[in-house]
Amino acid sequence: MKLPRRQFLHLAAGAAALPTVSRMAGAQAYPSRPVRIVVGFATAGASDIAARLIGQWLSERLGQQFIIENRAGAGGNIGTETVVHAPADGYTLLLAGSNDAINATLYEKLNFNFIRDIAPVAGIVRVPNVMVVNLSLPTKTVPEFIAYAKANPGKISMASAGTGTPNHMSGELFKMMSGVDMVHVPYRGGGPALTDLLGGQVQLTFSPMSTSIGYIRAAKLRALAVTTATRSEVLPDVPTVAEFMPGYEASTWAGIGVPKSTPAEIIDKLNKEINAAFADPATRARFNDLGGAMLPGSPADFGKLVAEDTEKWGRVMKFANIKPE
């Protein structure tokens, strides 16, 4: 049977609209089953805690379980690659972090391109590192430290949780911008680095706020500055590095990403619900316990942060000739 032209065009237009209607219906029904959030690090760390906090919030808001799956190894790359190769249906999320921006340059041969293969959803939290020194070091401010380091080139040991970690990169950016010469001492984790700093085996580290704040408050370590662009609400009397070195900014951040080609409707729904968490006093208080500040914004805002940090750490990596361990 041959259809009249007008009826044919009407039916064709309706058929063309079906995929859009189907996607919209799918987004409205999302999620219809449990969702997993992949974390590239072990349990109980800052990344894991951030994932569990936002996962609990999303579970309550969206009526499905958001399950944390820890895929530790290779500086977070194992977890990221897991999500890169997952179906782009919104049921596998990545707890993305500053490690992903660093690893993009640190590792020459990755099986993925983070910016190309992971779509940004929303930022969650930004945590400053704290420039802390052993009490025996005769410096109480950043300018005093720079003057002392320049007068004693190569005599200050800078501990880190390992090559390419955010606190290591905070220190390398400081070295690049200040022109001081310090010896990098990588450890297998932040705990051993802090232990040796307390014991005086090393003189300095750029420690995550969550692990160093107890020692700072107990006057066992001296905080010279925080590494974010603005002062921390947790340590309001401690200046920023940027107050003495304009343009300096380094922090550990976390957010949610998904495989590329995930429907925009699902990304927008997740973004909306994550941003709603920042207005909830109880959730904000729990994130504040990490020493961090919320990162509200659109998927594009989070994508901009990722791109800018990837470029910045690439420059630092090349300047310092940093290679993976």
HELIX and SHEET records of a PDB file:
HELIX    1   1 ARG A    5  ALA A   29  1                                  25    
HELIX    2   2 ALA A   46  LEU A   62  1                                  17    
HELIX    3   3 ALA A   74  GLY A   76  5                                   3    
HELIX    4   4 ASN A   77  VAL A   84  1                                   8    
HELIX    5   5 SER A   98  LEU A  106  1                                   9    
HELIX    6   6 PHE A  114  ASP A  117  1                                   4    
HELIX    7   7 VAL A  142  ALA A  151  1                                  10    
HELIX    8   8 PRO A  166  SER A  178  1                                  13    
HELIX    9   9 GLY A  190  GLY A  199  1                                  10    
HELIX   10  10 MET A  209  ARG A  217  1                                   9    
HELIX   11  11 VAL A  241  GLU A  243  5                                   3    
HELIX   12  12 ALA A  264  ALA A  277  1                                  14    
HELIX   13  13 PRO A  281  ASN A  288  1                                   8    
HELIX   14  14 PRO A  299  ALA A  320  1                                  22    
SHEET    1   A 8 PHE A  66  ASN A  70  0                                        
SHEET    2   A 8 VAL A  35  VAL A  39  1                                        
SHEET    3   A 8 THR A  92  GLY A  97  1                                        
SHEET    4   A 8 SER A 251  PRO A 259 -1                                        
SHEET    5   A 8 ILE A 118  VAL A 133 -1                                        
SHEET    6   A 8 LEU A 204  PRO A 208 -1                                        
SHEET    7   A 8 SER A 157  SER A 160  1                                        
SHEET    8   A 8 VAL A 183  PRO A 186  1                                        
SHEET    1   B 6 PHE A  66  ASN A  70  0                                        
SHEET    2   B 6 VAL A  35  VAL A  39  1                                        
SHEET    3   B 6 THR A  92  GLY A  97  1                                        
SHEET    4   B 6 SER A 251  PRO A 259 -1                                        
SHEET    5   B 6 ILE A 118  VAL A 133 -1                                        
SHEET    6   B 6 ARG A 222  VAL A 226 -1                                        
SHEET    1   C 6 PHE A  66  ASN A  70  0                                        
SHEET    2   C 6 VAL A  35  VAL A  39  1                                        
SHEET    3   C 6 THR A  92  GLY A  97  1                                        
SHEET    4   C 6 SER A 251  PRO A 259 -1                                        
SHEET    5   C 6 ILE A 118  VAL A 133 -1                                        
SHEET    6   C 6 ALA A 293  MET A 294 -1                                        
END                                                                             
